[in-house]
Amino acid sequence: MRSFLLASLVPLTLGVTTLGAQGVHINMLPWREPILMDTLKIEAPVSAPPEKVYLAAQKAFGDLGIPLGNTDNKAGVLGSERFLRTHNLNGTILSKLYDCGEGATGPYADAFRLEIAVAAFVKPDGQGGTTLGVATIANGRDPGGTSRAARGCASTGRLEDMLTQRIRLAALTQK
């Protein structure tokens, strides 16, 4: 299970590692080392050139209410600014997107304020198409008090799926 905790407000940083990978690192508590978003990505093929997929990804982020922050079109990386959501993201209840555990009143994701980061990775597949990767992490905080530690929230994979489907559709219908 991918469970991650966002507690600091250090911005998402983009950097290409010496290995040539699309190195997107995000610093957050409680980890002392940066989290490598590209190691969390769920990949899917898209039958469209990378340029169209990149533009489609920008559109899909906006359509879902995910604010774009750091982007690098040469490396094919789009990253959200960390953003807060309570209860839902674009009409989808947060417990469908993240698993933060459950309490007596139900899923914490639906009761807590979630801090979310999302990244998309667009790279040529060598056959005229694209390999699209999407990764997300979140943490939840009980709105009842700031002294309570943030709770790590694992992605259910649904947000990655939603973004992938929107990006695919937009890339294939672009003129």
N, C-alpha and C positions, 0 to 999 in steps of 0.2 A: 504494500500500500504506500502510495506517495503521500506523505504527511509533512506539511511544511508550516512554518510559523513566520509571519511578517510582523515585526514589532517596531523596527526603526523606520525612519522616513528617508533613508538614503535612496536617492533616485536610481532607477534602473540604468545600468551602465553597459554600453556596448563596447566590445573589444574583440579583435581577431587574435586568436592564440597563435603561437608559433607553429602549431601542428596544422594550421590551415583550416581548422574547424570554425564554425560560426560561434565564437565564444561570447555568450551573453551571461554576465555574472550579476547577481543581485545579492546585496548584503542585507542580512536580517538577523534578528535575534530569534532563537537563542544560539544559533550557530556562530562559531568564531571565524569560520571560513566562508567565502562567498558560495552561494548556490549557483550551479551551472545550469541555467534554464535549458540549454540545448541538450542536456542529458535527460531531460524530462519529456521531450517532445514526442508527440504521437504523429507519425508520418503517414501521408497518403499521396497517391499519384494524382496529378491533374493533367488532362490532355489539352494543355494550352501552354504557350510560351511563358517563360518566367516574367517577362515585362507585364503581360496581361494579368498574371496571377498576383504580382505585387500590387498593381493598381486595384485589383479586385479585393485584396486583403485590406487595403486602406478603407475601401468602401464598406466592407463587412464589419470592421471594427466600429466605424461610425454608426452603421445600422443597428448594432447591438448596444450602443451607448458606452463603448469602451474607448476612453480617451487615448489618442495616440500621443506619444511623447517622443522618445528617441527612435529614429529610423535611420537606416543605412541602406539605400537602394543598391549601392555597389556590392555590398555583402549579402543583400537580400534579406535583411532583418528588419522587422517592425516590432516595436515594444510599446506597451502601454505605460502611461504614468501610473503610479500606484493610485488607486482610486477606492473610495469607500462606497459600500452599498449595504442597505439594510432591507431585509425581507425578500427583494427580488432584483434580478438583472434583466431589463427589457421584458418584463412580464413573466419570467421564469423564476419560481421560488428558489432561493439559494440552496436549499437542501437537495434539490435536483442536480445542482452543479458541484457542490462541495459537501464532504462528510467531515463535520467537526465534532462528531459524537452526539450523544443524546442525554437529556436530563429528564426530570419528572414531567416537564411540560412538552417534551418533544425534541426534535432536532435543534441543536445549538445554532446551526447555520441560519435557521429561520428567526431566531431570537437575538442573535448577536449582530454586531456591526462588523462586517467583513472588509478587510483590506486586501485588495486583489491586484495581482500583476499578471499580464498576459504577454506572450511573445509569439511571433510567427516567423518562420524560416522558409525562404523561397530559394530553391536552387535548381539549376537545369538537371534533367535526368539523363542527358546525353543522347536522347532520341527525339528531340524537338518538344518534349513535354517538360513537366516540372514535378519535383518532389516538394510537397508542402509539409512542413512540420509546425505543430501548434503546441505550446506549453502554457500552463497556468499554475499559479500557486496562490494561496490565501491564508490568512489567519483570521480568527474571530475574537472579538472582545465583548464581554458582557457590558452592555450599556449602563448597567447599574453602578459601575464604579471603575475609576481609572487605576486603582491599586491592584486590581486583579490581573493576573498574567494572561497574555494572549494564548489562545488555544490553536494548535495547528489544524489545518483543514486539508484533507486529501481531495484531489479532484476526482469526480466521478467519471470523467471523460466526456460528459455531455456537452460542456462548453466547447471543448476541442472539436467535437462532432458538429456542433452548430456552426462554428466558424468555418470549418472545412467545407461543409455543404454550401454555405453562403458564398464562400470564395470560389468554389468550383462553378456554381451556377453563374455568378457574375463574370468570371473569366471566360466561360464558354459563350456567353451572350454579348460580350463586348464587341464593338465594331472597330 
